[in-house]
Amino acid sequence: MAELFPLAEELSCSICLEPFKEPVTTPCGHNFCGSCLDETWVVQGPPYRCPQCRTVYQARPQLHKNTVLCAVVEQFLQAEQARAPVDDWTPPARSSASSAASQVACDHCLKEVAVMTCLVCMASFCQEHLQPHLDSPAFRDHSLQPPVRDLSRRKCPQHNRLRELFCPEHGECICHICLVEHKTCSPTLLSQASADLESKLRHKLTIMYSQINGATKALEDVKARRQNVQESMNKKSEHLRQEYMEMKALIDAAETSATRKLKEEEKRVCGKFDTIYQVLLKKKNEMQNLKAEVELVLAKGDEFEFLEKAAKLQGVSTKPVYVPKIELDHELIKGVYQSALDLKTELKHSLKQQQEKKAEETFASGNVGDHGMDSPPKTTRPVKKTLQEKKTKKTTPSGAAGPGPSSPSFNKLPIFGAPGQSVDFKTTVPDATPKANPPQSTSAALKAKILENFVTKSREELLEYFVKVIFDYNTAHNKVALSDNYTTASVADSLQHYRSHPQRFTFCSQVLGLHCYKKGIHYWEVELQKNNFCGVGVCYGSMERQGPESRLGRNPNSWCVEWFNNKISAWHNDVEKTLPPTKATRVGVLLNCDHGFVIFFAVTEKIHLMYKFKVDFTEALYPAFWVFSAGTKLSICSSK
């Protein structure tokens, strides 16, 4: 049967997954059961599509029965039925009728167990009362067989005669008088009919066993193929995400550079205004003092004293204030803004071209379903090329002779606004051709840049990623008390007697957050009280709940910062990293699932880095907390 399995797959309908019944062929060359295809198209309605290749037909095609394929299917089914089993499996033996002897009583004495039943006398006899049938010639023509429990079933209900024949056409046992009604049938003796049907059922059972084996192999094959599709699509999705992540990083770098130039121009002009303001303020104060002195002299009555002071004041000269003309470098601003507009226009143009090209390919092939499933994503190629062309082209504002103070050149972009750091765009953008395995160095460098960018962010910027964290009641250890709407965890004075739950910690006094994070960037803050024995971190949902390995940082599935007495440490996979002491009582946690890192901050008037982990996360992550000594309390902070 194993060598026939590929042929069985070719001769099966892809809709009902059974051998073809009155197969028809579509214009695109695919075969289906006529009834299956009719039902599919009735439900689908126009436009009609091939269920296998998704080819579109505006009008319903006129289909005819494929007689050749129908004959092949019939021959295949006959060969399958005639084929012997592929292994040494044999059908179970038919149970013997003698097993019922212990339950049939002798009809003569009604005491002993019957050993034989006479089909002529229609009675069962024990060994003693059976002896006349064995010894007397008068009973020689009586038919004996193993004991039969219900002899009334052997009689014909219509003629009250023994039913000794079986009619295969009607599937019933009949007597000799019934033969008149079954003239056109071919009845046989019960023993012969029983043997024939037993043989046929054994053969059918053998075929069914082979078919079950074939179905089992088909299930395993479908499961394996489905898993291969999932793995393939996961890899392609990851490659596509890497491509878009690089483009986003490039756009972020362009935005950072343009914003920095505007800030520098603002700082330059505002600095000049501040200087002029101080000069004018000084002159105003001097003139006000001179005015006060003149008014005081005019009030003097003594002419001698008046003349002396008036002569001195008369010689002091004053000038009207002069404000020099200070303006923004409008050419610089115009160039920066125009560069952003050009970049946006080119990006839109590239995306539109890709959509039009894809629509043309779809129209040419007549297939709207499964294209592009086995090829790398192509939408990122023109966009990255456009960005590269955009960055290598010099942007010169109108009316400017070339690059200069008022017409800046945008040949290079700083990465994430780092002062003094600029990189040639050609070295920043990798080859636009999609690859099966993107260069690890480029990806690692990109992640490192993104990590450093988040490390230098202010608290206000981090709060843009704020998420509300609450504790999960079903994970809390019995020594952990939850309060304030499940936002405060502390060490309980007595056991809490929580109900049993498979996710509950039983060894360490820990609790997890209610929600997990698989994608995106998330930030939360925790307030510590009496932070002598406590910990804050993240972990996989698969982390152990029992035993010493269930403690945060003591396994490969968790990352944390821990306070133990006056010592602060970072823990992961049972490896400790001692950290500098801090007086901060608030801890900020930034989890970036997309780029693979978690950062712990000490939050005071300013925000300071405590520790950072770089990890390629493989599961969803939960906020995790540990409290140990009496009086220790952790509170989730609000965004305010």
Steps between C-alpha positions, in 0.01 A plus 500: 500500500798729555585517129134573417479792744646765262254386231214519750596860572495587129159335455340681797285814489667793679158613634361180660841320522341177365541315166336683210127447446401600145807724464497818289796709378519880520652711216812549715556121500396398855260214580222488761189298579217650296271534803778649719584768244132583443437550872816713533407731214138530613616625841780714355303670223655703217778562428581129512844381611681169470518360857858386439684773305250785557473582127208740449214440253250779452248259343445150633681248272304218338651181646468142371564165661859377460428143388867398478572609856180334619616166352844537661341561840282188467802284407696644792222424748472142369876450530492644850228257610675199346833589656630294796588675828845652525594333827431182697181631657213251494132564577373365835357148494124459510375404846382141531135432567595235762586778744127533569466131605537581866192720480261265310303248712380157390140523379428145627617513862528878535795444736813398315689714250420422138783372277313486167189646337285301254366720224231245414370451852563871566633411846833494686621189690758422762743210453264246657185594307694547175595131499183385311594732210840338491391138535159469330486484115170691517685816588780451247372770264456758782741790467705563818709807574649675803241632748283786376339730756198640313355232272192708424717725281580198280133456408344686212235728653283461188511121447617374843775297332870487565692767308785306340580728205636852458398739218795731418283723280264588788749439782271274706468136610210307344336157520429258213147631454636854462683382187179560306527873571874500416489336158732755344747491792788262559466379861771284659528289815561693821842344556619586149355855515660552841840386373475723190401812696767432763764485227376824343489682835854385579619637167314826556649531849846451352438777246366730771812438709718595203290810437531601867879467470487715189288762680747501793793560264303772321426672832869493593594633157246785520617588852865503389423712192296745708788533747742561212273775366483662844878489544555637151254786550648584841844534342366714216304716746816551705698599191223740399494650850877552484467682169228734628686552825807617310288740293339638814843549654616689193193724505547558873861597435393745229243653733757528779747673270243747366367578847853555632575752227184695584583493871853625431364789292248581773776495761721730289229762446367484855857541632537826307165624628607421857822702457317798353242483776768522767666798327170683463410428861833649613454813288146548625618485861777756429255743337255461787777582751605807294137614481466474875816708554381773257165521678680526834727783375206695363347491843805667660448864612868595542633645173864419576426133568261487205758639260768252607281191465313626195823559312611139568164350404485715186820340381362143528376394155216257432410319180177334388504121526583304187382142445702322232312292244497134602317243289480124466689339214190443288699332226623243751148439632360479150766248399436279802124504449527448123726201560234341718230570239712353222568189707126457567415550132758245388376250758138537387606470138694180565213340691255595225727349235518176695123480535448564127763244409343238724156571353638457146663168591178377660294602198744335258500169687130504591596382851402708802571253779829324555766707323804602695468237769832332415704806402663763722310826556567752222324810624800625692747506211388816314436685825853439626644588158297822504632586845853431385461714187339771710783509751780491239346792310593849622205719591567864408236761592380731228718805454806341668822440314579176677556345840579753768373652820168596343471198268595191698595175328320182597750248367543348845261429784587471869377184661230576757621857544829410671707822497799486277413161358414479134512206269495465126158387393647244265659320792183529706263345246573132428452342162136547408478146357308281749719222637413178672730584791557877558851594618521453874746788537258753350214378715715501815629851428146624441378349827794652685420846361133465597597382849733797554231733376258376767765515771542874438128583491348724767229381737240703309595316183488160673152574638374505141527119516330473842274198562278429799620194693289314756589187695362160401314349796545146365882520512546656847680292764305440821739736684427787258210731589340699215314827558405835338316331212787257448764774456681451834682184615641450848615224734197370690505443876326166450435264208231624263362153416445579133318232304719254314603598148761352261657846445542582870851524650551248780868543588587872477282792615451635148218627280469578127318771308162412354582588138781369283685679221609334176551804274555872534669724758368521857603702809385486861626626836504339845524679837705311763444527876755354741691364204730260686374174351309543174539469124352637179531336158339316210459131421352253253164348584671157485722576801483240777256559787655249741848437640808725528509551122172692520677801659544803274837508324594147606392345170536574127139621479519814718695829534491726807661759725507394865554672837656269762579694818704796374621315191347558155552238229380410155413130455445271201548125463642485856778746406538808722628844399557739791370853437594836656281607796224753448267694728216482250181337626333489159601263221405540133490196272512540121424184300564510125369173356564601138874565537574259786602685817378597847639803689472580871513868604540665841239778504569810713484863392689369199508153352815285521589168338527208742543204264403377154452150357524428127298188418338346191168430670320184386185517716257752639632682810329578830597767757636310803549599867659351815441610863654328802552683830220629723395853408625478143247647259493554125250737338431545131520870412249681283598699193454823696 
